[in-house]
Amino acid sequence: MTSSIDYGNLMHRAMRGLIQQVLTDVQQNGLPGAHHFFITFDTTHPDARLAGWLRERYPSEMTVVMQHWFDDLEVTDEGFSVTLNFGDAPENLYVPYDAIQTFVDPSVEFGLRFETQQTDEAEDEEPDDDTAGPEARDDDEAPAGEADVVSLDSFRK
């Protein structure tokens, strides 16, 4: 038996389960109304799959938008795959839930941010200049508005 409850990891698992449930509903019924998703993920995650040219263009993280056009959405217990259009070049991606850094639905101002626990060594390193992250979109519209993002690390000791 452990000496404490790891609320941070429990919350991360629960929120990734929420993402799985939302994507499963979209897989079965399509996106309702004005809903759309901005999903930022770690492209260096060992189980993430994306085309070589996308990995070169986005070597650390990538933001994709699921809105007007997406195809072949398949949701599993470990992650999801989807085909998105990158400037008239459809590409299939596989994103493990563990690689997701943010999940935002601006249409209802909902957002989740998953922050990783840093080791002492990582805390001593300088932050990357590319903190905002690149974005790949499936359309030409601007985001509908800002979303409140819940940082789960605020619940950790």
PyMOL commands that set and color helices and strands:
alter all, ss='L'
color gray80, all
select helices_A, chain A and resi 7-29+52-57+97-99+106-108+120-124+152-155
alter helices_A, ss='H'
color red, helices_A
select strands_A, chain A and resi 37-42+61-66+71-75+79-85+90-96+100-105+110-113+135-136+148-151
alter strands_A, ss='S'
color yellow, strands_A
deselect
rebuild
show_as cartoon
